[in-house]
């Protein structure tokens, strides 16, 4: 496989990406099925803030984190922890917070940590920025493959993600 070069999205505006960039995306989709993007518009500062609030949450005491514990079922939200075993021997312990972020109607804020105070706002801003990027990329991918710009967004049902009903 050839070396993959990241695709620079700094030229992407609300409407169009340069034809050479669209061609590069189409080629990546056809040959590899994936690509890496740089200068995508999601602020580095927002990513840094997300990591900071995550660290602050995991620095809380066990009892403080357990206040947001989810039910131990598939698809559950909230705080949890697990010991990962390898051949029945403990390999490592992990802690996590699983949250439904989209569609908005699936957000169960009772499982979202209230500490640190900026947790919810930061996660909401970050996931909104990622959804915006995803929608822009779907439009560019659709266009690069010779489809109408809204094709993939409509096919995937993305428009319902921000509905709260």
Beta strands, then each sheet from edge to edge (+ up, - down):
strand 1: 7-8
strand 2: 37-38
strand 3: 78-86
strand 4: 89-98
sheet 1: 1+ 2+
sheet 2: 3+ 4-
end
